[in-house]
């Protein structure tokens, strides 16, 4: 069975291995230079406190390859489910070869066990190697990324560490299970992709935020959590509060962020203005015709000190960066349990239902 499985799978395995070798070679050759540029920039910006500007410039130079590599790692498990998992059984059913294969000395259970074991192991190794080499290469960029693309952010988290291994194992066995139910390759591939996509969207939104109780804190307004100030037509002062960052906790995943007044009540409205997608605009009753928040005072930065003196604060709930690896292990464990459940159902189905 091992020899037969390898004969059927070696073409896909060789193609995937070739692509991963090319990717790993490119990242290995460019990674040290990326790390040295980051280290040199940190050394230069630390004495004069301009590291925020350096982070913006450095990440801006590499944002396209950063996003491209993140996308590659996220898509790989889905491709494994589509092209390795879904056709595994449906190929035999559509060709009618299952009538011969499953009536030989090798039992159906053993046939499926070897298939799942060998190809599933290859899927985990491929996704793990891809995820870990991208995690290593992206380390300087992860340290300087904008808050929306930090390591704990939903888009990036799934493309780092060991989580891709859990995704790949689950996607592969999901494809096998769906293939047994549908019994047609193309519909099985489409359904596998749909189910996997729904789960990949549901976990970051509904499950991951609650893996550990979030931390709640109140923070002063400063450069880290504010995108700017404004006073249109001499009206109320507007604070562009960044909802994806909290001061002193770089890389945290902010679950909720709001502006509160000195009494702790949430300021819920603005003046109809809008900011970047990561900000909310809130109007506060601070004089803008004179004083620190007048047009003459805004450039000097005294308005921010005045806002903090009056007691306006950011109140946020977040998952700190220190929980990255605990979250990785917990989420990978969840996907491992889902994989085992699907594998058990596959064995039950192939013995009791398929003929």
URGI-V185144 format. One line per field, one symbol per residue. phi: phi as a letter, one per 40 degrees, with the letter a starting at -180 (. if undefined). psi: psi as a letter, one per 40 degrees, with the letter a starting at -180 (. if undefined). burial: + if it has 24 or more other ideal C-beta (glycine too) atoms within 12 Angstrom, else -. Layout:
BEGIN
phi=???
psi=???
burial=???
END
This chain:
BEGIN
phi=.cccccccbccccccccccccccccccccccdcccccccccccccccbgbccccdccccccbcccccccccdcccddccccccbcdcdcccccccgccccccbcccccccdcccccccccccccccccccccccccccdccccbccdcbccccdccdcbbgcddccccccccccccccccccgbccdccccccccccccccccccbbddbcbdccbabbccaccbbcibaacfgcccbbccccbabcgbcgccccaaacbcdcgcccbbbbgcbbdccbbbbcbcbdbcagcbcdccdccgccccccccchcacbbbabccccdcdcccccccccccccccccccccccccbbca
psi=ddddddddeddddddddddddddddddddedddddddddddddddddeffdddddddddddeddddddddddddddddddddedddedddddddeeeddddeeadhiddddddddddddddddddddddddddddddedddddeiidefideiddddeeiaeddddddddddddddddddddehdddddddddddddddddddddddddedihihhihiihaddeheiiighfeaihhhghheeiihegheihhdihihiideeihheiafeiiaideiihhhighhediadeidddddeeddddddddeehihhihihideeddddddddddddddddddddddddddddddh.
burial=+---+--++--++--+---+--++--+---+--++--+--+---------++-++--++--+---++-++-++++++++++++++++++++++----+--+------+--+++++++++++++++++++++++++++++++++++++++++++++++++++++++++++++++++++++++++-+--++-+++-++--++--++---++-+--++-+++++++++++++++----++++++++++++-+++++++-+++++-----+--++-+----+++++++-+-+---++---++----++-+++-+-++++++++++-++--++-+++-+++-++--++--++-++---+-
END
